[in-house]
Amino acid sequence: MSDAPAAFEYEIYIRATPEEVWNALTDPEQTRRFWYGALNHSDWTPGARWTSEGDDGELYLEGEIVEIERPHRLVHTFHVVHEPGAAAELPSVLTWQLTPMGDASRLLLTHEQMGEQTVAYTRGGWQLILSGLKTLLETGTPLRVGAPATM
């Protein structure tokens, strides 16, 4: 097993402009509709704090804005604070890249420098968040996911 921090890439195409996708990623009232009900807060400037928290103020994630080029690129650190194993690890890095593609936007999310516990924490989560973002922007309705169907 490698000691190198893990990195994953997720690519999705959304029928929305980069500005619409950007607004959904940076507006807490929109993030609550596709990001497990969490409100993501920041003033979205380099060096600013970024948080993801519940309606009750419980802090789930935090980080720092590293780079921002509205509406095409956002880089911030990502630190799980509410799970002890992942909280003990160093922050990882998220890079959101938005590229216009006709009547759609290509969203490339890169999550790098993750420790084992952060990998375990995010396993399957990004796919659901990105699917929820796509559904919300394309239909105006949040994605409702239940238990898998059985045969």
Contacts in CASP RR format, 6 or more apart in sequence:
PFRMAT RR
TARGET T0000
AUTHOR 0000-0000-0000
METHOD contacts of the structure
MODEL  1
MSDAPAAFEYEIYIRATPEEVWNALTDPEQTRRFWYGALNHSDWTPGARW
TSEGDDGELYLEGEIVEIERPHRLVHTFHVVHEPGAAAELPSVLTWQLTP
MGDASRLLLTHEQMGEQTVAYTRGGWQLILSGLKTLLETGTPLRVGAPAT
M
5 92 0 8 1.000
5 112 0 8 1.000
5 113 0 8 1.000
5 114 0 8 1.000
5 115 0 8 1.000
6 112 0 8 1.000
6 114 0 8 1.000
6 115 0 8 1.000
6 116 0 8 1.000
6 118 0 8 1.000
6 119 0 8 1.000
7 110 0 8 1.000
7 111 0 8 1.000
7 112 0 8 1.000
7 113 0 8 1.000
7 114 0 8 1.000
8 110 0 8 1.000
8 111 0 8 1.000
8 114 0 8 1.000
8 122 0 8 1.000
8 126 0 8 1.000
9 108 0 8 1.000
9 109 0 8 1.000
9 110 0 8 1.000
9 111 0 8 1.000
10 108 0 8 1.000
10 109 0 8 1.000
10 110 0 8 1.000
10 111 0 8 1.000
10 126 0 8 1.000
10 127 0 8 1.000
10 130 0 8 1.000
11 106 0 8 1.000
11 107 0 8 1.000
11 108 0 8 1.000
11 109 0 8 1.000
12 106 0 8 1.000
12 107 0 8 1.000
12 109 0 8 1.000
12 130 0 8 1.000
12 131 0 8 1.000
12 133 0 8 1.000
12 134 0 8 1.000
13 101 0 8 1.000
13 104 0 8 1.000
13 105 0 8 1.000
13 106 0 8 1.000
13 107 0 8 1.000
14 21 0 8 1.000
14 104 0 8 1.000
14 105 0 8 1.000
14 107 0 8 1.000
14 133 0 8 1.000
14 134 0 8 1.000
14 137 0 8 1.000
14 138 0 8 1.000
15 103 0 8 1.000
15 104 0 8 1.000
15 137 0 8 1.000
15 138 0 8 1.000
16 24 0 8 1.000
16 104 0 8 1.000
16 105 0 8 1.000
16 137 0 8 1.000
16 138 0 8 1.000
17 71 0 8 1.000
17 100 0 8 1.000
17 105 0 8 1.000
18 71 0 8 1.000
18 72 0 8 1.000
18 98 0 8 1.000
18 99 0 8 1.000
18 100 0 8 1.000
18 105 0 8 1.000
19 71 0 8 1.000
20 105 0 8 1.000
20 137 0 8 1.000
21 71 0 8 1.000
21 98 0 8 1.000
21 105 0 8 1.000
21 107 0 8 1.000
21 133 0 8 1.000
21 137 0 8 1.000
22 70 0 8 1.000
22 71 0 8 1.000
22 74 0 8 1.000
22 98 0 8 1.000
23 30 0 8 1.000
23 71 0 8 1.000
24 30 0 8 1.000
24 31 0 8 1.000
24 34 0 8 1.000
24 133 0 8 1.000
24 136 0 8 1.000
24 137 0 8 1.000
25 31 0 8 1.000
25 40 0 8 1.000
25 74 0 8 1.000
25 96 0 8 1.000
25 133 0 8 1.000
26 40 0 8 1.000
26 42 0 8 1.000
26 44 0 8 1.000
26 74 0 8 1.000
28 39 0 8 1.000
28 40 0 8 1.000
28 41 0 8 1.000
29 39 0 8 1.000
30 136 0 8 1.000
31 37 0 8 1.000
31 38 0 8 1.000
31 39 0 8 1.000
31 40 0 8 1.000
31 52 0 8 1.000
32 38 0 8 1.000
32 39 0 8 1.000
32 55 0 8 1.000
33 136 0 8 1.000
33 142 0 8 1.000
34 129 0 8 1.000
34 132 0 8 1.000
34 133 0 8 1.000
34 135 0 8 1.000
34 136 0 8 1.000
34 142 0 8 1.000
34 143 0 8 1.000
35 52 0 8 1.000
35 129 0 8 1.000
35 133 0 8 1.000
36 128 0 8 1.000
36 129 0 8 1.000
37 54 0 8 1.000
37 55 0 8 1.000
38 52 0 8 1.000
38 53 0 8 1.000
38 54 0 8 1.000
38 60 0 8 1.000
38 61 0 8 1.000
39 52 0 8 1.000
39 53 0 8 1.000
39 54 0 8 1.000
39 55 0 8 1.000
40 50 0 8 1.000
40 51 0 8 1.000
40 52 0 8 1.000
41 50 0 8 1.000
41 51 0 8 1.000
41 52 0 8 1.000
41 53 0 8 1.000
42 48 0 8 1.000
42 49 0 8 1.000
42 50 0 8 1.000
42 51 0 8 1.000
42 65 0 8 1.000
42 76 0 8 1.000
44 65 0 8 1.000
44 68 0 8 1.000
44 70 0 8 1.000
44 74 0 8 1.000
45 65 0 8 1.000
45 68 0 8 1.000
46 65 0 8 1.000
46 66 0 8 1.000
46 67 0 8 1.000
46 68 0 8 1.000
47 64 0 8 1.000
47 65 0 8 1.000
47 66 0 8 1.000
48 64 0 8 1.000
48 65 0 8 1.000
49 62 0 8 1.000
49 63 0 8 1.000
49 64 0 8 1.000
49 65 0 8 1.000
50 61 0 8 1.000
50 62 0 8 1.000
50 63 0 8 1.000
50 64 0 8 1.000
50 65 0 8 1.000
50 76 0 8 1.000
50 77 0 8 1.000
51 59 0 8 1.000
51 61 0 8 1.000
51 62 0 8 1.000
51 63 0 8 1.000
52 59 0 8 1.000
52 60 0 8 1.000
52 61 0 8 1.000
52 62 0 8 1.000
53 59 0 8 1.000
53 60 0 8 1.000
54 60 0 8 1.000
58 82 0 8 1.000
59 81 0 8 1.000
59 82 0 8 1.000
60 80 0 8 1.000
60 81 0 8 1.000
60 82 0 8 1.000
61 78 0 8 1.000
61 79 0 8 1.000
61 80 0 8 1.000
61 81 0 8 1.000
61 82 0 8 1.000
62 79 0 8 1.000
62 81 0 8 1.000
63 76 0 8 1.000
63 77 0 8 1.000
63 78 0 8 1.000
63 79 0 8 1.000
63 91 0 8 1.000
64 76 0 8 1.000
64 77 0 8 1.000
64 91 0 8 1.000
65 74 0 8 1.000
65 75 0 8 1.000
65 76 0 8 1.000
66 75 0 8 1.000
66 76 0 8 1.000
66 77 0 8 1.000
66 93 0 8 1.000
67 73 0 8 1.000
67 74 0 8 1.000
67 75 0 8 1.000
68 74 0 8 1.000
68 75 0 8 1.000
71 98 0 8 1.000
72 97 0 8 1.000
72 98 0 8 1.000
72 99 0 8 1.000
73 95 0 8 1.000
73 96 0 8 1.000
73 97 0 8 1.000
73 98 0 8 1.000
74 94 0 8 1.000
74 95 0 8 1.000
74 96 0 8 1.000
75 93 0 8 1.000
75 94 0 8 1.000
75 95 0 8 1.000
75 96 0 8 1.000
76 93 0 8 1.000
76 94 0 8 1.000
77 91 0 8 1.000
77 92 0 8 1.000
77 93 0 8 1.000
77 94 0 8 1.000
78 91 0 8 1.000
78 92 0 8 1.000
78 93 0 8 1.000
78 94 0 8 1.000
78 111 0 8 1.000
78 118 0 8 1.000
79 87 0 8 1.000
79 89 0 8 1.000
79 90 0 8 1.000
79 91 0 8 1.000
79 92 0 8 1.000
80 86 0 8 1.000
80 87 0 8 1.000
80 89 0 8 1.000
80 117 0 8 1.000
80 118 0 8 1.000
80 121 0 8 1.000
81 87 0 8 1.000
83 117 0 8 1.000
83 121 0 8 1.000
85 117 0 8 1.000
86 115 0 8 1.000
86 117 0 8 1.000
86 118 0 8 1.000
86 120 0 8 1.000
86 121 0 8 1.000
88 117 0 8 1.000
89 114 0 8 1.000
89 115 0 8 1.000
89 116 0 8 1.000
89 117 0 8 1.000
89 118 0 8 1.000
90 113 0 8 1.000
90 115 0 8 1.000
91 113 0 8 1.000
92 111 0 8 1.000
92 112 0 8 1.000
92 113 0 8 1.000
92 114 0 8 1.000
92 115 0 8 1.000
92 118 0 8 1.000
93 111 0 8 1.000
93 112 0 8 1.000
93 113 0 8 1.000
94 109 0 8 1.000
94 110 0 8 1.000
94 111 0 8 1.000
95 108 0 8 1.000
95 109 0 8 1.000
95 110 0 8 1.000
95 112 0 8 1.000
96 107 0 8 1.000
96 108 0 8 1.000
96 109 0 8 1.000
97 106 0 8 1.000
97 107 0 8 1.000
97 108 0 8 1.000
97 109 0 8 1.000
97 110 0 8 1.000
98 105 0 8 1.000
98 106 0 8 1.000
98 107 0 8 1.000
99 105 0 8 1.000
99 106 0 8 1.000
99 108 0 8 1.000
107 130 0 8 1.000
107 133 0 8 1.000
109 126 0 8 1.000
109 130 0 8 1.000
111 122 0 8 1.000
111 126 0 8 1.000
114 122 0 8 1.000
128 143 0 8 1.000
128 145 0 8 1.000
131 143 0 8 1.000
132 142 0 8 1.000
132 143 0 8 1.000
135 141 0 8 1.000
135 142 0 8 1.000
135 143 0 8 1.000
136 142 0 8 1.000
136 143 0 8 1.000
END
